[in-house]
């Protein structure tokens, strides 16, 4: 069981510094646990990687403001410790702002700031709010496949952050994703990325190898929404077993279709519309966090715009969902399309989510 000797509090204020109140929160630390496990796995520490609960959650004090203001959170899993940034608390801050909007304390869409504080024990006068998310804890070690990263056969796509494990996507998968997006027309489409978690002894690291895209059968597809059903997951499981290649789910694909959202607008207006940008919506974040919380899981977004298809990949970094780069295996002269260099996460006006 996690040792959490400190209680965390969010302090909200308007942009002009007007205080909006302090709110005690009970956080879900599952993404932090999964990230710590993946960091341990990349470091060759399989013991920590398969440990169940985090053993401790402790604040790191803000260097400028000092205690009780928090600059980060140390999450310990056995003998592996990671530091989670305070942006981990942003979804909770959004949730806390909703009652303030309903009470007309905040205007709809008004921006505000939040700071994280920590106190020993539980202050009795502070309201507690829980982020509703049910996660089943299963301590298992992901299967590793011994393989060399195919550097000579791949092309880099997007910014490569040293904290990210390398991801390899075959050109054929991108081609299939593009075809699915075009055939779906005005509706969103999606699927499941399957592959292997590979251990490269030469690099002394782990990388993710995508091998195939399984279309999301039985999914409910609309213009602004894609819903995976129980039948979808059953079909994916059956397909993986039928392939008999020892593959596992390593992420998912979905599309956005702003090309069709504002058909009554001019082409120039659609090009300037914020919805024309690549973005990972709040619903997208929620699905990824619930179904793909493992530190190695990624999401490929294809955005169908007036100018053509745009690609962006997202994944976990320090337990936060961010845009990241990847590598294309067997890239062609026309692949992979335009890179979404400024993808938005959590909604059109948000930058990060978890």
DRENTI-739603 format. One record per residue (C-alpha): residue in three letters; y, x, z. Coordinates in Angstrom, 3 decimals. Each point is the difference from the previous one (the first is absolute). Layout:
DRENTI-739603
residu, north, east, up
Ala, Y, X, Z
...
//
This chain:
DRENTI-739603
residu, north, east, up
Unk, 0.000, 0.000, 0.000
Unk, 3.434, 1.279, -0.890
Unk, 2.122, 1.355, 2.839
Unk, 3.490, -1.445, -0.398
Unk, 2.006, 0.932, 3.115
Unk, 3.299, -0.897, -1.683
Unk, 1.315, -3.382, -1.116
Unk, 1.968, -0.035, -3.211
Unk, 3.235, -1.930, -0.457
Unk, 2.056, -0.654, -3.114
Unk, 3.765, -0.058, 0.339
Unk, 1.676, -1.939, -2.810
Unk, 3.657, 0.201, -0.963
Unk, 2.257, -0.969, -2.872
Unk, 1.266, 2.638, -2.403
Unk, 3.297, 0.086, 1.886
Unk, -1.841, 0.822, 3.240
Unk, 0.096, -3.478, 1.559
Unk, -3.153, -0.322, 2.147
Unk, -2.510, -2.719, -0.845
Unk, -2.332, 0.596, 2.924
Unk, -3.056, 1.930, 1.161
Unk, -3.515, -1.275, -0.651
Unk, -3.266, 1.262, 1.420
Unk, -2.764, 0.326, -2.590
Unk, -3.752, 0.433, -0.054
Unk, -0.878, 2.007, -3.088
Unk, -3.099, 0.067, -2.160
Unk, -0.945, 3.683, -0.228
Unk, -2.812, -0.413, -2.553
Unk, 1.802, 1.780, -2.890
Unk, 0.815, 2.870, 2.378
Unk, -3.648, 0.198, 1.051
Unk, -1.163, 0.016, -3.607
Unk, 2.559, 2.647, -0.956
Unk, -1.058, 2.229, 2.899
Unk, -3.617, -0.387, -1.078
Unk, 0.827, 0.963, -3.577
Unk, 2.025, 3.028, 1.131
Unk, -3.007, 1.064, 2.078
Unk, -2.322, -0.494, -2.966
Unk, 2.250, 2.076, -2.288
Unk, -0.026, 2.725, 2.635
Unk, -3.801, 0.050, 0.135
Unk, -0.148, -1.664, 3.414
Unk, -2.506, -2.789, -0.598
Unk, -0.416, -0.540, 3.726
Unk, 3.582, -1.229, 0.352
Unk, -0.239, -1.869, -3.301
Unk, -2.807, -2.211, 1.297
Unk, 1.435, -0.583, 3.479
Unk, 0.820, -3.629, 0.766
Unk, 3.231, -0.756, 1.820
Unk, 3.008, 2.232, 0.376
Unk, -0.095, 1.713, 3.370
Unk, 3.773, 0.115, 0.547
Unk, 3.292, -1.339, -1.327
Unk, 3.025, 1.907, 1.305
Unk, 3.671, 0.188, -1.042
Unk, 1.784, 3.071, -1.296
Unk, 3.580, -0.196, 1.233
Unk, 2.860, -0.018, -2.469
Unk, 1.503, 3.502, -0.094
Unk, 3.593, -1.250, -0.131
Unk, -0.037, -3.107, 2.212
Unk, -2.730, 1.075, 2.432
Unk, -2.127, -2.206, 2.225
Unk, -0.586, -2.984, -0.208
Unk, 0.759, 0.094, -3.738
Unk, -3.022, 0.781, -2.151
Unk, -0.008, 2.340, -2.994
Unk, -3.693, -0.412, -0.799
Unk, -3.321, -1.006, 1.539
Unk, -2.942, 2.322, 0.639
Unk, -3.335, -1.687, -0.741
Unk, -3.058, 1.889, 1.228
Unk, -3.528, -0.510, -1.302
Unk, -2.422, 2.240, 1.909
Unk, 1.396, 3.506, -0.634
Unk, 2.165, -0.986, -2.990
Unk, 3.638, -1.019, 0.546
Unk, 2.393, -1.397, -2.600
Unk, 3.678, -0.910, 0.311
Unk, 0.963, -3.442, -1.270
Unk, 3.678, -0.502, -0.992
Unk, 2.082, -2.807, 1.481
Unk, -0.049, -1.806, -3.364
Unk, -3.444, -1.136, 1.163
Unk, 1.904, -2.566, 2.089
Unk, 2.005, -1.430, -2.927
Unk, -2.263, -3.029, -0.716
Unk, 0.263, -0.954, 3.666
Unk, 3.787, 0.301, -0.182
Unk, -0.029, -2.351, -2.986
Unk, -2.119, -2.466, 1.951
Unk, 2.345, 0.160, 2.971
Unk, 2.973, -0.721, -2.243
Unk, -1.367, -3.329, -1.241
Unk, 0.782, -2.000, 3.186
Unk, 3.474, 1.552, -0.033
Unk, 0.516, -1.318, -3.524
Unk, -1.258, -3.449, 1.032
Unk, 2.455, -0.008, 2.906
Unk, 2.839, 1.070, -2.349
Unk, 0.471, 3.234, 1.951
Unk, -0.768, 1.871, -3.235
Unk, 0.748, -1.180, -3.512
Unk, -2.883, -0.292, -2.457
Unk, -0.284, 3.366, -1.757
Unk, 2.396, 1.739, 2.406
Unk, -0.902, 3.625, 0.610
Unk, -0.425, 1.326, 3.515
Unk, -1.128, 3.157, 1.777
Unk, -2.759, 0.499, 2.509
Unk, -0.891, 2.766, 2.424
Unk, -3.235, 0.596, 1.843
Unk, -0.053, 0.548, 3.762
Unk, -2.880, 0.689, 2.364
Unk, -0.335, -0.522, 3.747
Unk, -2.816, 0.754, 2.446
Unk, -1.784, -3.217, 0.844
Unk, 1.175, -3.425, -1.096
Unk, 3.583, -1.164, 0.706
Unk, -0.295, -3.508, 1.418
Unk, 3.232, -1.326, -1.510
Unk, -0.804, 0.791, -3.637
Unk, -1.506, -2.571, -2.356
Unk, -3.270, 1.043, -1.645
Unk, -0.770, -0.716, -3.658
Unk, -3.327, 0.722, -1.670
Unk, -0.416, 0.679, -3.714
Unk, -2.758, -2.379, -1.048
Unk, -2.769, 1.954, -1.730
Unk, -3.698, -0.146, 0.747
Unk, -1.835, 3.237, -0.747
Unk, -3.645, 0.691, 0.732
Unk, -0.632, 3.503, 1.318
Unk, -2.976, 1.722, -1.620
Unk, -0.400, 3.719, 0.677
Unk, -1.834, 1.384, -3.022
Unk, 0.248, 3.199, -1.979
Unk, 0.862, -0.570, -3.681
Unk, -2.591, 1.549, -2.318
Unk, 1.126, 3.286, -1.534
Unk, -1.048, 1.320, -3.390
Unk, 0.061, 3.736, -0.647
Unk, 2.175, 0.604, -3.077
Unk, 2.649, 2.305, -1.448
Unk, 3.418, -1.429, -0.769
Unk, 0.200, -0.061, -3.838
Unk, 3.412, 1.623, -0.187
Unk, -0.333, 1.342, -3.557
Unk, -0.886, -3.452, -1.361
Unk, 2.729, -1.969, 1.787
Unk, 3.704, -0.680, -0.453
Unk, 2.329, -0.514, 2.943
Unk, 1.791, -3.359, 0.154
Unk, 2.781, -0.619, 2.514
Unk, 1.179, 2.019, 2.972
Unk, -2.779, 1.941, 1.724
Unk, 0.569, 0.180, 3.751
Unk, -1.928, 2.752, 1.842
Unk, -0.923, -2.474, 2.745
Unk, -1.816, -2.226, -2.509
Unk, -3.620, 0.493, -0.971
Unk, -0.351, 0.375, -3.763
Unk, -1.026, -3.098, -1.969
Unk, -1.654, 0.156, -3.434
Unk, 0.100, -3.055, -2.290
Unk, -1.790, 0.048, -3.394
Unk, 2.048, -0.908, -3.065
Unk, -2.568, -2.726, -0.719
Unk, 0.905, -1.751, 3.263
Unk, 3.697, 0.032, -0.902
Unk, -0.821, -1.339, -3.459
Unk, -2.037, -2.817, 1.509
Unk, 2.774, -0.812, 2.480
Unk, 2.521, -0.147, -2.856
Unk, -2.233, -2.283, -2.060
Unk, -0.598, -2.322, 2.965
Unk, 3.741, -0.199, 0.661
Unk, 0.836, -0.855, -3.615
Unk, -2.801, -2.564, -0.345
Unk, 1.066, -1.740, 3.222
Unk, 3.370, -0.752, -1.593
Unk, 2.278, -1.789, 2.453
Unk, -2.520, 0.160, 2.856
Unk, -0.752, 2.875, 2.323
Unk, -3.370, 1.684, -0.212
Unk, -1.885, 2.531, 2.077
Unk, -3.195, 1.738, 0.939
Unk, -1.669, 2.455, 2.336
Unk, 0.027, 3.763, -0.471
Unk, -3.345, 1.565, 0.853
Unk, -1.030, 3.609, 0.171
Unk, -0.805, 2.838, 2.348
Unk, 1.584, 1.863, 2.852
Unk, -0.665, 3.584, -1.083
Unk, -0.186, 3.152, 2.071
Unk, 1.182, 3.105, -1.835
Unk, -1.297, 3.087, 1.815
Unk, 2.143, 2.272, -2.135
Unk, 3.227, -1.763, 0.948
Unk, -1.233, -0.773, 3.523
Unk, 1.278, -3.538, -0.424
Unk, -1.000, -3.513, -0.989
Unk, 1.135, -1.846, -3.134
Unk, -0.470, -3.533, -1.330
Unk, -1.816, -0.426, -3.294
Unk, 0.426, -3.423, -1.636
Unk, -2.922, -0.675, -2.328
Unk, 0.459, -3.624, -1.092
Unk, 2.043, -3.168, 0.237
Unk, -1.816, -3.219, 0.857
Unk, 2.030, -3.041, -1.136
Unk, 0.706, -2.497, 2.758
Unk, -2.327, -2.825, -1.009
Unk, 0.658, -3.414, 1.570
Unk, 3.493, 1.065, 1.101
Unk, 2.750, -2.634, -0.008
Unk, 2.606, 1.216, -2.459
Unk, 3.563, -1.298, -0.184
Unk, 3.257, 1.303, -1.418
Unk, 1.172, 1.468, 3.310
Unk, -3.190, 0.161, 2.021
Unk, -3.575, 1.283, -0.168
Unk, -2.491, -1.136, 2.637
Unk, -3.380, 1.659, 0.464
Unk, -2.649, -2.492, 1.123
Unk, -3.289, 0.398, 1.849
Unk, -1.716, -0.309, -3.384
Unk, 2.126, 2.908, -1.263
Unk, -1.237, 2.340, 2.718
Unk, -3.610, -1.152, -0.480
Unk, 0.246, 0.757, -3.723
Unk, 1.437, 3.454, 0.695
Unk, -2.785, 0.780, 2.453
Unk, -2.604, -1.141, -2.522
Unk, 1.567, 2.135, -2.747
Unk, 0.003, 3.111, 2.196
Unk, -3.667, -0.529, 0.872
Unk, -0.879, -0.605, -3.654
Unk, 1.665, 3.270, -1.036
Unk, -2.130, 1.809, 2.608
Unk, 2.291, 3.019, -0.049
Unk, 0.733, 0.233, 3.696
Unk, 3.594, -1.081, -0.629
Unk, 2.252, -1.667, 2.537
Unk, 3.262, -1.923, -0.101
Unk, 2.860, 2.507, 0.020
Unk, 2.847, -2.368, -0.826
Unk, 1.181, -2.809, -2.215
Unk, 2.077, -0.864, -3.042
Unk, 2.406, -2.835, -0.633
Unk, 2.765, -0.827, -2.412
Unk, 3.511, -1.459, 0.140
Unk, 1.415, -1.812, -3.013
Unk, 3.831, -0.053, 0.175
Unk, -0.002, -0.196, -3.797
Unk, -0.951, -3.672, 0.406
Unk, 1.733, -0.905, 3.261
Unk, 3.448, -0.522, -1.479
Unk, -0.815, -1.022, -3.566
Unk, 3.192, -2.049, -0.226
Unk, 2.132, 3.091, 0.652
Unk, 1.083, 2.421, -2.680
Unk, -1.963, 3.207, -0.545
Unk, 2.935, 2.010, 1.370
Unk, 0.181, -2.186, 3.127
Unk, -3.722, 0.495, 0.581
Unk, 0.397, 3.761, -0.336
Unk, 2.704, -0.026, 2.688
Unk, -1.835, -2.399, 2.333
Unk, -1.275, 1.531, 3.288
Unk, -3.305, -1.813, -0.574
Unk, -0.497, 2.160, -3.094
Unk, -0.534, 3.000, 2.267
Unk, -3.434, 0.946, 1.236
Unk, -0.428, -1.227, 3.567
Unk, -2.761, -0.431, 2.541
Unk, 0.719, -3.376, 1.606
Unk, -0.509, -0.974, 3.610
Unk, -3.142, -1.896, -1.037
Unk, -1.259, 3.097, -1.835
Unk, 0.589, 2.094, 3.115
Unk, -1.812, -2.540, 2.163
Unk, -3.069, -0.030, -2.260
Unk, -0.133, 3.785, -0.183
Unk, 0.397, 0.348, 3.752
Unk, -2.699, -2.584, 0.710
Unk, -2.610, 0.865, -2.650
Unk, 0.769, 3.649, -0.758
Unk, 1.229, 1.562, 3.271
Unk, -2.040, 3.187, -0.481
Unk, 2.207, 3.041, -0.392
Unk, -1.395, 0.809, -3.457
Unk, 0.447, -3.453, -1.567
Unk, 2.515, -0.422, -2.828
Unk, 1.509, -2.789, -2.073
Unk, 0.942, 0.181, -3.679
Unk, 2.779, -2.320, -1.142
Unk, 0.605, -0.806, -3.680
Unk, 3.367, -1.656, -0.659
Unk, 0.392, -1.810, -3.321
Unk, 3.684, 0.348, -0.902
Unk, 2.175, -0.701, -3.015
Unk, -0.225, 3.715, -0.855
Unk, -3.779, 0.210, 0.387
Unk, -2.486, 0.800, 2.742
Unk, 1.048, 1.982, 3.054
Unk, -2.421, 1.609, 2.456
Unk, 0.284, 0.815, 3.687
Unk, -2.548, 1.030, 2.609
Unk, 0.221, -0.604, 3.729
Unk, -1.952, 1.364, 2.930
Unk, 0.089, 0.982, 3.662
Unk, 2.067, 2.932, 1.226
Unk, 0.444, 0.524, 3.756
Unk, -1.338, -3.576, 0.429
Unk, 2.851, -1.368, -2.155
Unk, -0.532, -1.596, -3.407
Unk, 2.017, 1.957, -2.589
Unk, 0.193, 0.671, -3.719
Unk, -1.978, 3.095, -0.978
Unk, -1.182, 1.970, -3.005
Unk, -3.429, 0.336, -1.571
Unk, -1.860, 1.898, -2.730
Unk, -1.331, -1.378, -3.290
Unk, -3.379, 1.181, -1.231
Unk, -0.093, 0.335, -3.805
Unk, 3.588, -1.126, -0.582
Unk, 0.936, -0.853, -3.576
Unk, 3.311, 0.585, -1.776
Unk, 1.030, -3.602, 0.610
Unk, -1.055, -0.223, 3.634
Unk, 0.625, -1.145, 2.577
Unk, 3.240, -1.809, -0.768
Unk, 3.263, 0.164, 1.892
Unk, 0.018, 1.263, 3.568
Unk, 1.663, -2.225, 2.586
Unk, 2.022, 2.723, 1.693
Unk, 1.826, -2.354, 2.353
Unk, -2.605, -2.545, 1.005
Unk, 0.999, -2.280, 2.845
Unk, -2.378, -0.696, 2.883
Unk, -0.065, -3.102, 2.133
Unk, 2.233, -2.091, -2.266
Unk, 2.783, 0.464, -2.522
Unk, 2.495, 1.130, 2.657
Unk, -2.321, 1.975, 2.266
Unk, -0.972, 3.654, -0.184
Unk, -3.049, 0.365, 2.230
Unk, -2.589, -2.133, 1.691
Unk, -3.164, 0.417, 2.008
//
